[in-house]
């Protein structure tokens, strides 16, 4: 039986101390990670950034159809 050939990489990214998005109560989205409380960035926030940014990794440069 052949062994699977894939690698899963999980990384932490640092962002400046800004409230990129908030929950329904207006508070920053946070989660405990290790011994610290970290700010969480929602997938909607990241997707908007990918749509709006204009660099080599932007969706507009990758010829991805936009709905």
C-alpha positions, 0 to 999 in steps of 0.5 A: 500500500503506498503511503499518502504524499501530503503535508498539512502546515498550520501556522500563526500569523501576526497582525497589528493590534487593530480590531479587524472585526467584531462580534454581535456585541461590538467586542473584538473576537478573541480566543484563548491559545496557550497561555494567552488570549489572541484576537481572531480574524474571521474568514469573511475578513480575510476573503474581503482582503483577498478580493480588495488587495492589488498584489501578485497574490490577489484574486484578480491576478489569478484569473479567478472568476468573481460572482 
